[in-house]
Amino acid sequence: MDWQIATLKSIKMISNDIASLVLAFNNFGSYKAGQYCDIRLTAVDGYQTQRSYSIATPPSASKDGLEFGIQILPDGEVSSYLATLVPGDQLEIKGPLGGHFIWDESHDDDLVLIGAGSGIVPLYSMAQEFVLQNESQDLSFIISSKSLEDLAWKEQISEMSNSNKVIDTNIFLTRQYPPEWNESFTGRINLRRLQKLLNKKSRANTEIYICGRTQFVEDISTYCVDLGFDSQKVRTERYG
Ligand SMILES: Cc1cc2nc3c(=O)[nH]c(=O)nc-3n(C[C@H](O)[C@H](O)[C@H](O)COP(=O)(O)OP(=O)(O)OC[C@H]3O[C@@H](n4cnc5c(N)ncnc54)[C@H](O)[C@@H]3O)c2cc1C
């Protein structure tokens, strides 16, 4: 697969440290929810570096460009540079990439999406695609965020959940929460909390997608297997 040039259509902060970048392509081709792209930067002296970024846009709504949700790390070589771009700037990009962490309408199991921080990006694509495909099975979207201000696409996720009976969204706030926030959803997701949320799910007919930093993914996938879910149906994406 070759590198291609994409043009930045828009850039804006959508949480304390996550920026939404919408890129326009001449010809991107088809992809599945959960896939990602590599972005490559080249300095004037020829030094090159690249990083992977998941696609937030659901495949069925990608005609106006692809949205990415990029956590801006102040010392991050690539993310801090991406934060300085302005509409019209061009980037080298390769994709779609990734074949195991994907969801499409051919999957008929109940769906559980569990993400932390920027790890919600591919899950947000899956959740939107699930809605666009009018799926009738249950979707449980479980999110861990430092605070509400750190949660990307807060309004969109809330609107999606409120307007779809089959979607159950639960947000855990680990560091700061409004006074009225349900105490059961403050602090980290642990085995007991996950058990409560997933109690009624079929152990054999549920697909679970987990994404975020390595430790988060390791912990949550272990809990899921301990709770009796089929390990073949627990899919993970680690952001390092
Ligand atoms: C398949 C895949 C998909 C990914 N999708 C996304 C995505 O959609 N959005 C996104 O923001 N990132 C995503 N990542 C992570 C991304 O590729 C980079 O690793 C991340 O942007 C950091 O790159 P950087 O050059 O800015 O920082 P670097 O210069 O590589 O790292 C700077 C320092 O920050 C640390 N660090 C790296 N990541 C984090 C983090 N998340 N939080 C705190 N410290 C960190 C590093 O250990 C290092 O010490 C994805 C990774 C993979 C493998």
Ligand as a Chemical Component Dictionary entry (heavy atoms), coordinates in Angstrom:
data_LIG
# 
_chem_comp.id                   LIG 
_chem_comp.type                 NON-POLYMER 
_chem_comp.pdbx_formal_charge   0 
_chem_comp.three_letter_code    LIG 
# 
loop_
_chem_comp_atom.comp_id 
_chem_comp_atom.atom_id 
_chem_comp_atom.alt_atom_id 
_chem_comp_atom.type_symbol 
_chem_comp_atom.charge 
_chem_comp_atom.model_Cartn_x 
_chem_comp_atom.model_Cartn_y 
_chem_comp_atom.model_Cartn_z 
_chem_comp_atom.pdbx_ordinal 
LIG C1  C1  C 0 -3.118 0.934  16.104 1  
LIG C2  C2  C 0 -2.920 2.234  16.878 2  
LIG C3  C3  C 0 -3.880 3.224  16.788 3  
LIG C4  C4  C 0 -3.704 4.415  17.499 4  
LIG N1  N1  N 0 -4.695 5.361  17.433 5  
LIG C5  C5  C 0 -4.560 6.501  18.148 6  
LIG C6  C6  C 0 -5.620 7.467  18.143 7  
LIG O1  O1  O 0 -6.652 7.301  17.506 8  
LIG N2  N2  N 0 -5.427 8.610  18.885 9  
LIG C7  C7  C 0 -4.276 8.828  19.611 10 
LIG O2  O2  O 0 -4.159 9.886  20.250 11 
LIG N3  N3  N 0 -3.285 7.922  19.634 12 
LIG C8  C8  C 0 -3.383 6.774  18.913 13 
LIG N4  N4  N 0 -2.373 5.861  18.933 14 
LIG C9  C9  C 0 -1.115 6.217  19.599 15 
LIG C10 C10 C 0 -0.239 7.009  18.604 16 
LIG O3  O3  O 0 0.182  6.143  17.547 17 
LIG C11 C11 C 0 1.031  7.596  19.245 18 
LIG O4  O4  O 0 1.695  6.605  19.966 19 
LIG C12 C12 C 0 0.733  8.774  20.151 20 
LIG O5  O5  O 0 0.084  9.818  19.420 21 
LIG C13 C13 C 0 2.041  9.334  20.739 22 
LIG O6  O6  O 0 2.880  9.734  19.696 23 
LIG P1  P1  P 0 3.782  11.037 19.858 24 
LIG O7  O7  O 0 4.768  11.032 18.714 25 
LIG O8  O8  O 0 2.963  12.249 20.038 26 
LIG O9  O9  O 0 4.543  10.784 21.226 27 
LIG P2  P2  P 0 5.983  10.101 21.415 28 
LIG O10 O10 O 0 7.019  11.105 21.101 29 
LIG O11 O11 O 0 5.996  8.810  20.682 30 
LIG O12 O12 O 0 5.896  9.805  22.964 31 
LIG C14 C14 C 0 6.093  10.809 23.930 32 
LIG C15 C15 C 0 6.002  10.217 25.311 33 
LIG O13 O13 O 0 4.633  10.055 25.678 34 
LIG C16 C16 C 0 4.357  8.707  26.074 35 
LIG N5  N5  N 0 3.026  8.391  25.569 36 
LIG C17 C17 C 0 2.716  7.841  24.374 37 
LIG N6  N6  N 0 1.377  7.740  24.237 38 
LIG C18 C18 C 0 0.853  8.265  25.388 39 
LIG C19 C19 C 0 -0.456 8.450  25.858 40 
LIG N7  N7  N 0 -1.535 8.067  25.134 41 
LIG N8  N8  N 0 -0.646 9.043  27.094 42 
LIG C20 C20 C 0 0.403  9.429  27.835 43 
LIG N9  N9  N 0 1.685  9.268  27.440 44 
LIG C21 C21 C 0 1.905  8.681  26.239 45 
LIG C22 C22 C 0 5.419  7.869  25.451 46 
LIG O14 O14 O 0 5.626  6.691  26.224 47 
LIG C23 C23 C 0 6.621  8.831  25.464 48 
LIG O15 O15 O 0 7.269  8.781  26.720 49 
LIG C24 C24 C 0 -2.533 4.636  18.255 50 
LIG C25 C25 C 0 -1.560 3.630  18.332 51 
LIG C26 C26 C 0 -1.749 2.442  17.668 52 
LIG C27 C27 C 0 -0.703 1.374  17.765 53 
# 
loop_
_chem_comp_bond.comp_id 
_chem_comp_bond.atom_id_1 
_chem_comp_bond.atom_id_2 
_chem_comp_bond.value_order 
_chem_comp_bond.pdbx_ordinal 
LIG C1  C2  SING 1  
LIG C2  C3  SING 2  
LIG C2  C26 DOUB 3  
LIG C3  C4  DOUB 4  
LIG C4  N1  SING 5  
LIG C4  C24 SING 6  
LIG N1  C5  DOUB 7  
LIG C5  C6  SING 8  
LIG C5  C8  SING 9  
LIG C6  O1  DOUB 10 
LIG C6  N2  SING 11 
LIG N2  C7  SING 12 
LIG C7  O2  DOUB 13 
LIG C7  N3  SING 14 
LIG N3  C8  DOUB 15 
LIG C8  N4  SING 16 
LIG N4  C9  SING 17 
LIG N4  C24 SING 18 
LIG C9  C10 SING 19 
LIG C10 O3  SING 20 
LIG C10 C11 SING 21 
LIG C11 O4  SING 22 
LIG C11 C12 SING 23 
LIG C12 O5  SING 24 
LIG C12 C13 SING 25 
LIG C13 O6  SING 26 
LIG O6  P1  SING 27 
LIG P1  O7  DOUB 28 
LIG P1  O8  SING 29 
LIG P1  O9  SING 30 
LIG O9  P2  SING 31 
LIG P2  O10 DOUB 32 
LIG P2  O11 SING 33 
LIG P2  O12 SING 34 
LIG O12 C14 SING 35 
LIG C14 C15 SING 36 
LIG C15 O13 SING 37 
LIG C15 C23 SING 38 
LIG O13 C16 SING 39 
LIG C16 N5  SING 40 
LIG C16 C22 SING 41 
LIG N5  C17 SING 42 
LIG N5  C21 SING 43 
LIG C17 N6  DOUB 44 
LIG N6  C18 SING 45 
LIG C18 C19 SING 46 
LIG C18 C21 DOUB 47 
LIG C19 N7  SING 48 
LIG C19 N8  DOUB 49 
LIG N8  C20 SING 50 
LIG C20 N9  DOUB 51 
LIG N9  C21 SING 52 
LIG C22 O14 SING 53 
LIG C22 C23 SING 54 
LIG C23 O15 SING 55 
LIG C24 C25 DOUB 56 
LIG C25 C26 SING 57 
LIG C26 C27 SING 58 
# 
